[in-house]
Amino acid sequence: MNAKKAVKGEYGYLKAQMKREIFKTALFFALAAIFLIAGIVIMKGKDPTLTFSQSKNNLLTIGAVLFILPGAKFLVSTIMFARALKYACPEELYKSITEKNDMAAFDVYLTSYQKDFPLYAVVCGDNEMAGLSADPKTDENAAREHILQVLKKDGYKNVTVKIFKDKAKFLERIGSMNGGEEPEKSLKLRSLILDVSL
């Protein structure tokens, strides 16, 4: 799997997405700086007696501000992904999980108003979901309740959710969850969890 092209749910997603966010942040801030400097240079060229504060009063300064706004948004995303990156699934664990189940979603970072729930991987079956916590301090019950609330809002009421801290128990559990009898439902559950993750 090419980490540079990894999309949400694929192994290496957090690392790849952070690189994309850094690039977008740098691009928008660079464009803002170029517009600001170009406007000042043009105004100074027209009238060398203008002060710095007078020379920045031009249309290109407005353009610079318009680039700063999305740049700031991408900067916030970059900070979020930098915080989440320490919970990226290790390669050895990724290999162990894919040997047991090829339907896993990796690098799942769920956020709520109170807490964040980083998961190395999530596997969905017909009416069940299993996740492996990436943080030993994670409250499994709070993570489970958060996921159940998300599922309930989308019309899934009879789904069993289990969050594991123990890798061996998680691997044992997911071995029997390869898509279940209704693979479309499993894929919908997987897609829903990815929609609400970072």
N, C-alpha and C positions, 0 to 999 in steps of 0.2 A: 504494500500500500504506500503510495507516494504521499508523505505527510503534507507537502505543499498544496496538494489538491484535495485533501481530506475534507469531507463535508460533515455536517452535524450527524453524530451517531457513529461515524467511522473512527477507527483507531487513529490517533494523532490529531484529532480535530482541534483540541484546545491550543496546541502548539501552532498549528497552521493558521487558525483564526487569529491568534494574537499577532502573528507576523503580518497578516492582512490588515488588522486594525492599526498597527504601527505604521505601515505604509500609507494608509489613508490619512492618518493623523499628520504625518510628516508632509504629505502632498498638499493638504489644505492649508497648513500653516506656512509652507513655502510659497504657495500661490498668494496668500495674504501679504506676506513680506514683499514679494515681487511687485504686487499692485501698489502697496504703500510707497515703496522706494521709487517706483517708476513715476508715480504721481508727483512726488516731491521733486525729483530730478526735472520733470517736464515744467513744473511751475517755476523752479529756480532758473531754468533755461530761459523762460519767458521774461522773468523779472528777478535778476540776481539780488535785488535789495530786500526781497521778502525774507522774513524770519522763518524759522522752522515751523512754528505753530501756524503761521499764515500760509506757508507753502503746502501744508498737508490738507488744506481746505479745497478739495477737488473731487471730481467724480470717481477717480480711481481709489480714493480712500474709502468711499462707500463700497466699492467692489471688494476691497481688502476686508472690511467688516463682514461682508456677506460670506467670505471664505472662512473667517474666524468661527462663525457660528457652527457649521458642520464639523469644523476641525475640533472644536471643544466637545462636541458630541462623541466623535471618534476617540478623543482622548479619554473620556469617561469609560468607553467600551474597552480601551486598551488597559486601563487600570483594573477593570473587572476581570478581564482575561488573564492579566498578570497574577491576580490573586487566585484565580481558579487553576492556573497552570500547575501548581504544586500537587493537585489532585488528579493529574493525568494518569491514565492507566499505564503501568510499567509493561515493557515489551514481554517479559517472561509470563506475566499474568495474562496478557492478551493472548499469547499462544496457548496457554492452558485452557482459557475460556473457549476459544475457537475450536479446540479439539473436542470439547463437550457439546458445543452448540454454535451453529453458524448464523444464528439470527440475533445475536447480541448487539445492543447499541452501547458504544463506548464513550467515555469522557462526558458523562451526563452530569450537569451541574444545575440542580434545581434551586430556585430562589423563592423565598416567601417574605412576607413583611417582617417576621420575627427572626427567622434563621435561614441559613443556606444549607443545602443537602447535597454534597458532592458524592457522586457514585462512580466507581470505576466502570461498572457495566450494569445494564438492565436487560433482562430477557423476558419476553412475553409469550404466554401460551394462550389457549382459548379463553379461559376465564381466570388467568393467574399471571402474576408478575413477580419477578424476583430481582432484587438489586443488591449489589455488593458495595457497602459503604467504603469510601476512600478516606474517611476521617474517623479515627477511633473514638473521638468525642461525640460523634453523631448520635442523637437520640433516635433509635430505630422506630419507636412508636410515633414520634412527631413526624418523621419522614414518611412513614406509612400513612398517617392521617392526612398529611398534605397531599400525597398522591391520590388517596381515595377521594378527597374533596375535588381534585382536578378531574378525576374520572367521572364522578357523580355529576358535575356540571355539564359534562359532555354526554350524559345519558347512560354511562356504564355503572350499574349498581351492584352487580353480583361478581365482582372481580376480587380475587384473593391477592393481597399484596404482602410480600415478606421482604424485609430488608435484613441482610446478613452482614455481620462484621467478620465472621469466620470464613476464610477463603475456601477451606475444604468442604464445609457444609454447603456453601453456595455452588461450588462445582458439582457436588453430588446432586443437588436439587435441579440444576439446569440441564443435566444429562438427559432427563426425561421430558424436556419441554421443547423439543425441536419442531416448533410451528403448531403442534397440536393437530386436532382434526379439522380446524377451520383456520388455515393459514392467513386468509384475508383479515379475519378478526385480530389475529396476533399482530399483523402488520399495521392495522389501524391503531391498536393500543400503543405499539412502538412509536408510530408517527405522532400520536397525541402527546406522549411523554417528551419527545424531542421538541415539539412545538412550544412547550412550557419551560424548556431548559435554556441555559445561556448559549 
